[in-house]
Amino acid sequence: LLFISMQSFFALIFIACALPLAVIKWYFGIATLRQEQKLASQEREAGYLHHVLTEVNYAKEVRIFGFGAFFTEQFATIRCRIRLLKQQLQKRLTTYTLLAEAAEIITMAVIFALLARQSLAGAISLGLFVIYIQGFQSLQNNAKNFLQALVQILQLRIFLQDLFSFLDIKEPPLSAVQNRFPATNNEMIVSNLNFQYPETNKQILKNISLQCSPGQIIAIVGENGSGKSTLIKVLAKLYEANSGTISFGDAALNEIATEDYQKQAVFLFQDFEKYFFTIDENIILGKPDPSKSEKDIEAAAALSGADKFIPKLSNGYKTRMGRVFEGSEQLSGGEWQKLALARVFYRSNASLIVLDEPTSALDAQAEFEIFSQLKSIAKNKMIILITHRLYNLKIADYLYVMQEGQITEAGNFNELIQKDGLFTRLYKMQQL
């Protein structure tokens, strides 16, 4: 009976030997997770510097201005700091792990020595001694596996708390009414629109009111930071206004189904992206229309002026862009902008066209041609134009001048010139 009690005691000791290592793994697992959270901002900064050092778009300025050494030093400093902090934590983990494993090995050696002594004294047979050794080792391994699995669950629980906190963020509720974009009588009216970014106190848009009717081109102008691009993003349903209304005919914007609105409203932002696909794929990107043919693609390219450079490419409309893939080619900034405009013009069924600085990379001749094309396609469409170049805005039927998030002037071109306000000052500066 005493021998059996002793073996049970040994078994408990073997199980207990697995506990310190499990506690260490649990503690340092959580510590590693918290460290990664604290280092996230530095990791992002290092990732950005790596992007700047390796991305082809930055290569010209990095070489010309000699930024390479500065960025490399910044990157190396951040990476060394991160590596040092991680190494310090890893050293502590290694030290405690070695101590726990050493204590475990010593305890096992002592127990095996006691069992061997009993076997030599004849208290247990050699076969039973071997069975005990194998049984205790199996018990300890199973205890280790169980405790490590438990530790992983506890660590994942910490991670899942953050994940579920993110998943619990409430999306803005959709309107219970999801209407289609009005086919007729779809005049756009913006009334007393206000917007500020979350967790900030600065009002970006203040009581914005404007309207645009089918067949009309309106222009929104103003100095940098006046809120023009933010207004466009609200119109695109990328941001939700804090107050005020946007309506098309009798339908409020937030009551129009997003998918249907995206079919009827097309936007070109000033920081448009460059997609490394073929020319024709760039034009129809994301919106292939079975009813349209290659002629429609070519017509869109002609409207944007892209048809002037496309025939010069190695495979015409089948040429891949970007110099990333074999056989691909690179375009100039102006050519990329013409391609982005062609993507807009391809969506000829759109009722609303919004263009944010659509000619910023174009020469004067190309810009004049684009504005002329806008006038020709404006029939039955609402066109909103944002630009800093004011000399071509005589094509606009109505202009709104924004300053510090507000509309401070409104009227046609001649009326604004006669008011001798901000628009007149900006216009005269461009005439010098």
N, C-alpha and C positions, 0 to 999 in steps of 0.2 A: 504493500500500500504506500509505503514511504517512497519507493522507487517510482511508482506511477505518479505520485504527487510531484516528485522532482521533475519528471519528464514534462508534466503539464506546465510547471513553472518555467522550464526551458523554452517550451513552445511560446508562452506569453512573452518571454524575453526576446525571442526571435521576431515576434510581431512588433514589440515595442521598439526594436532596433530600426525598423523601417519608418517610424514616426518622425524622428528628427530631420531626416532627409526630405520627407514629404512637406514638413513645415517650412523648411528652407526653400524648397521649390515654389511653394505657395507664396511665401513672403516676397521672394525676389521676382516671381512672375508678375505680381501686382506692381512691384517697384519698377520693373521694366516697362510695363504698360503706362504707368504714370509718367515715366521719363520720356517715353515716346510722345505723349501728349504735350509735355512741356517743350520738347525739342521740335515740335511740328512746324512752328514758324521759322526756325532756323533751317530746317530741312527744305521748306518751300523756298527760302532765300537762296540756299545752295543750288536747288534745282533750277531756279530762275537764272542764276549766274552760269550754270552749266549750259542752259539753253542759249544764252547770249553768246557764249564762247564757241558753240558748235553749230548754231543755226546759220544757214547761208545768208539770210536776210540781214544779219548784223555784220557780216564779214567785211563789207566795204568800210564802214565807219570804224570798226575795231582796228583795221589795218591802217587806214589813213590817219586817224587821230592817235594811234598807239595806245588804245585802251586795253590791249591784251594783257600787259603786265599787271595793270591795276585790277582787272577782273579776275585774273588768275590768282593774285595775292588774296583778294577778298574771298574767292572760292576756297582756297587752301586754308585760310584762317578759320573759316566757318566749319569746314570739314574736320580740321584738326581739333577744334573745340568740341564738336559733336563726338568725335572718336575718343577723345580723352575722357569725356563724361561717361561714355558707354564702357570704356575699358575699366574705369574705376568701379563701376557697378559690377562688371563681369569679374574683376579680381576679388571683390568681396564674396560674390557667389561661389567662385572657385575655392576660396579659402574655407568658407563654411562647409561647402560640400565635401572637401577633402577631410576636414575634421570629423564630420558626421560619418563618412565612409570608414575612416580609420577607427573610430570608436566601434562601429559595427563589426569590422574585421576582427578587432581585438576581442570583442564579446563572443563572436562566433568561435574564435580560436580557444578561448577559455572553456566554453561549453563543450566543444569537441574534445578538448584535453580531458575534461572530467568524464565524458562518456568513454573515452579510450581507457582511462584509469579503471573505470568500472568493468570494462570488458577484460582488461588484463587481470583484474582481481577475480574474475569469474562470476561477477554479479549479473552480467548479461553476456549472451553469446556473441561471437563475431558477426554472425548473420544479422542478429538484432541490432548490433552496433551500426552496421551498414544501412539497415532500414531506417534507423533513427536519423542518421546523417542525411540521407536522401529526403526523408520526410520533412526534417527541419528546413533544408534548403528549398524544397518545393513550397513549404508553408511561407517562408520568408519572401520568395519570389512572387507568390500570389498576393501576399500582403502589400508588397511594393507596387505591383501592378494596380491593385485596387486603390491604394492611396494616391498614386500618380493620376489615375483616372478621375478620382475625386478632386484632386488639385486642379486638373484641367477644367473640370466643370465649374469650380469656383472662380478660376481666372476668366473663363468665357462669360461667366455671369457678370463680371465687372464690365467686360467689353459690350455685352448685350444691353446693359443698362444705358450705355451711351448710344447704342444703335436704336433702341426703342425710344429714347428721348428724341432722337432725330425723326424717327418714324411718327412720333406723336405730334409733330408740328402740324398744326391745322392748315389746310389749304383754304384760300378764300372760297366761301360757298358760292356755287354756281346758281345763277338765277333759275328758279323753277320753270320759267318760260324760256324755251330755246327756239327762237324764230329763225326763219330764213332771211337772207339779205333781201330787202325790197327790190323787186324787179323794176318798178316804176315809182315816181315820186320819192326818190331816195336822196334828196338834198341832205347834206351833212350839216348839222348844227351843233356847235360846241357852246355850252352855256355855263358860265361861272365855274370853270374848272380849276381845282386846286390840287396840288400834289407836293408831298415832301417825302424824302427817303426814310425808310424805317429807322428808328432809333436816332434820329437827328431832329433838330429843332428848326433847321433852315427851310423856309418855304421856297420851293423851286418854281412852281407855277402858282400865280395868284390871280384868281378871278378871270381866267382866260375865256373870252367869248369870240367866236368867229363862225363863219358859214361858207359853204362852197356848194354850188349847184352844178348839175350835169352840164357839160359843155363849157365849164368855167375853169380858168387857171388862176389860182391864187398863189401868192408868194409870201413867205414869212422870212423876214430879214432882221438883223440885229447883231450886236457885237458878240464876241465869244463869251460863253457863260451866261447868256441871257435866257436860256431855257428852251431853245428851239429844238434841239435833238431830244430832250426829255419829253417835250410835247409829242413828237413823232412816235416815241416809244409807247406813250400812253395810247395814242391812236392805233398802234399796232397790237394792242392788248398784251404788251410785254409788262407794263406796269398798270396798276389799278389806281385811279384817281381817289383822293381822300374825300372829295366832294365835287359837286357839279355833275353835269350830264353831257354825254355825247350821243347823238341820235342820227339815224338815217331814215328820213321820212317819219313814220310813226313808230319805228322800232328803236329802242335804246340799244346802244352797243353791247352792254352786258347781257342783253337778252337775245342777241344774235348768236347762233351756234358758231363756235370758233372755226370749225372745219369749213362751214359755208362762207364765213367772213374771209378766210384765207383764200378762197377761190375768187372773191370779188375785190379784194384789196391787196395790192402788191406794193412792196416797200423796197427802196434801195438806200441803204445807210452809207454814210460817208466813210466808215471803216469796214466796207464790204470785204468778204473773205475771197481768197483766190483758191479755186478748187482745181486740183491736178487731174482733171479728166480731159477727154477730147473736147474740141470746140463745140460740136453739136450736143454732146452730153452736158456741157456747161450751160448751154442755152435752154435746154429743156429740163434741167436739173430738178428732180423731185416731182415734176408735174408733166409727165408724158401724156399727151392728148391724142388718143387714137384717131380723132377726126382731123388731125393736122398732119401735113406731109413735110418733106424736105424743103418744099417751096416756102412754107411758113417759117421754117428756121432761117432760110436765106433772107426772107422779107424782114424778119426781126433784126438780122445782122445788118441789113441795108439801112434800116431806120437808125441804128446806133452808130453807123459808120464803120462797123467791124468788117464789112465786106471788102474794105480797101486793103486790109492786111492779110485776111484769111487765105486768098489765092496764092500768096507768096510763101505760105507755110509748106512744109515738105509733103504733107498728106491732106492739105485743105481742111475741110471740116472734121476729118478723122485724125487730125494731129493732136497728140496728147501734150498737155501743158506741164510746165514746172521743172524740167531738167532733173527730175527725181527718178523717173523710169527710163529705160532704154528707148531711144528714139524720140523722146519728148523734147519740146522746145520751150524757151522762155519768152515771155512778152514784156513789153515796156509797161510802165505805170499807166500811160494813157490807153494802151491797147487792152489792158486788163479792165479798165473802167468802161471802155466801149463794149467789152464782152459782158460785163455785169448789166449794162443798159440793155443789151440785146435780150438778156434773160427777162428783163422787165417787159420789153416790147413783145416778146413771144406770148405773154399772157394777155392776148388782145381782147379777151372777154371781160377783163377786170373793169369794174366800175370806178374804182378809186386807185389812183397812182400817186404815190408819195415818194419824192426824190430829195434826198438830203445831200447837198453838194455834189450833184451828178456830173459836174464838169471840172472838178478841182484839178484833175491831172491832164486836161485837154488843152490844146492850143486854141488860139482865138478863132481860127477858121472852123475847127471841129466843134467848138462850143456854139458858134453861131448856127451851124447846121443842126445841132441837137435841139436848140431852142426852136428852130423853125419846124422841126419834126414834131415837137410837142404841140405846137399850134395846130398842125395838120391832123393830129390824132385826138384832139381834145373834144371832138363832137361826141356827145352822150357820155363823156367821162368827166370825172372830177379829178383835177390834177393839182397837187400841192407841191410847191417848189421851195426848197430852202437853199439859199445861196448867199455868199458874201460878195459876189460879183453883180453889181447893181446895174451896169450899163445895158444889159440885155433884158431888163425886167419890163420893158414897154410891152412885151407880149402878154404880161399878166393882166388879167381883168381887174384884180384887186390885190392890194398889198397890206400886210400887217407888220408893224415894226414892234419888236419886243425889246424890252430893257429891264433887266433885273427881275425877270419872271413875269412881267406884265406887258400887256399890249398898250403902248403909249401913243401910237399913231396908226391911222388906217385910212385908206383911200386908194384911188388909182395913182398911177405914176405922176401925172401932172399935178394932181391935188397935193400929193406929198411934197413935191418940189416947191409948190407955192406956200406950204406951211412953214418952210424954212426951219425945220426941226432936225432931229437926229438923222433922219433919212437923207435930208439935203446935205448935211455935213459929211456923212459917209460917202455920198455920191460925188460931191465936189472933191473930196480927197482922192478918189479914184480917177478923177480927170486930170490930176497933176502929172 
